């Protein structure tokens, strides 16, 4: 994954989400942040493109704690659940049909939690 892919993914998510995204949690990968890069490797006076997009859309970008793999484990479990109930179970003729089904599934999860 590259910075461009991460930025484009977030941009598409913002465009496709029917609701305002307030916070986003990512790991500390270089595609999301410069936080773990050694000082001499960080671009001088440059905001990471993922952070720039978050700021443009007033999204709080949070990072997982370094060396806390259980947080990433929780994300992986959720991703596995989503795949199991969508792309692993159904064939989608178009990208639009995948988006509609995925959004319906996510709404189901969101409202069943609260």
C-alpha positions as CSV (number, residue, x, y, z in Angstrom):
1,X,0.0,0.0,0.0
2,X,1.2,3.5,-0.8
3,X,0.3,6.9,0.5
4,X,-1.5,7.6,-2.8
5,X,-3.7,4.5,-2.4
6,X,-4.5,5.3,1.2
7,X,-5.4,8.9,0.3
8,X,-7.5,7.7,-2.6
9,X,-9.3,5.1,-0.5
10,X,-10.2,7.7,2.1
11,X,-11.3,10.1,-0.7
12,X,-13.6,7.5,-2.1
13,X,-14.9,6.6,1.3
14,X,-15.7,10.2,2.0
15,X,-17.4,10.6,-1.4
16,X,-19.5,7.4,-1.0
17,X,-20.4,7.6,2.7
18,X,-23.9,9.0,3.3
19,X,-22.9,10.3,6.7
20,X,-20.1,12.6,8.1
21,X,-16.9,10.8,9.1
22,X,-15.7,12.3,12.4
23,X,-12.8,10.1,13.3
24,X,-10.6,7.5,11.6
25,X,-8.3,5.1,13.2
26,X,-5.3,3.8,11.3
27,X,-2.1,2.0,12.2
28,X,1.3,3.8,12.2
29,X,2.2,2.7,8.6
30,X,4.1,5.1,6.4
31,X,1.0,5.2,4.1
32,X,-0.9,7.0,6.9
33,X,1.6,9.0,8.9
34,X,5.2,10.1,9.3
35,X,5.0,9.6,13.1
36,X,7.2,6.5,13.3
37,X,9.7,7.6,10.7
38,X,13.1,8.7,12.1
39,X,13.3,12.5,12.2
40,X,15.9,12.6,9.3
41,X,13.5,10.5,7.1
42,X,10.5,12.8,7.5
43,X,9.9,15.3,4.7
44,X,10.7,18.8,6.0
45,X,7.7,21.1,6.5
46,X,5.4,18.7,4.8
47,X,2.0,17.4,6.1
48,X,1.3,13.7,5.2
49,X,-1.2,13.5,2.3
50,X,-3.5,11.3,4.4
51,X,-3.5,13.9,7.2
52,X,-4.0,16.7,4.7
53,X,-7.2,15.0,3.4
54,X,-8.4,14.4,7.0
55,X,-7.9,18.1,7.8
56,X,-9.7,19.2,4.7
57,X,-12.8,17.2,5.7
58,X,-12.5,17.9,9.4
59,X,-11.8,14.3,10.3
60,X,-9.8,13.5,13.4
61,X,-7.0,11.1,12.4
62,X,-6.1,8.8,15.4
63,X,-3.3,6.3,15.4
64,X,-3.2,2.9,17.1
65,X,-0.7,2.6,19.9
66,X,2.7,1.4,18.7
67,X,3.3,-2.3,19.6
68,X,-0.3,-2.9,20.6
69,X,-1.2,-5.7,18.1
70,X,-4.6,-6.4,19.6
71,X,-6.0,-3.2,18.2
72,X,-5.0,-4.2,14.7
73,X,-6.4,-7.7,15.5
74,X,-9.8,-6.1,16.2
75,X,-9.7,-4.4,12.9
76,X,-8.7,-7.6,11.1
77,X,-11.6,-9.5,12.8
78,X,-14.1,-6.9,11.6
79,X,-12.7,-6.9,8.1
80,X,-12.9,-10.7,8.0
81,X,-16.6,-10.5,9.1
82,X,-17.4,-7.9,6.4
83,X,-15.8,-10.1,3.7
84,X,-17.5,-13.2,4.9
85,X,-20.9,-11.6,4.6
86,X,-20.3,-9.8,1.3
87,X,-17.6,-10.6,-1.2
88,X,-17.0,-14.2,-0.1
89,X,-20.8,-15.0,-0.2
90,X,-22.1,-13.0,-3.2
91,X,-21.0,-12.3,-6.7
92,X,-21.5,-8.7,-7.8
93,X,-22.1,-7.8,-11.4
94,X,-21.1,-4.2,-11.0
95,X,-19.1,-2.1,-8.6
96,X,-22.3,-0.2,-7.8
97,X,-24.1,-3.3,-6.7
98,X,-21.1,-4.2,-4.4
99,X,-21.2,-0.6,-2.9
100,X,-25.0,-0.8,-2.3
101,X,-24.8,-4.2,-0.6
102,X,-21.7,-3.2,1.4
103,X,-23.3,0.0,2.6
104,X,-26.5,-1.9,3.6
105,X,-24.4,-4.4,5.6
106,X,-22.5,-1.6,7.3
107,X,-25.7,0.1,8.3
108,X,-27.0,-3.2,9.7
109,X,-23.8,-3.4,11.8
110,X,-23.9,0.2,13.0
111,X,-27.6,0.0,14.1
112,X,-27.3,-3.4,15.7
113,X,-24.5,-2.1,17.9
114,X,-26.5,0.9,19.3
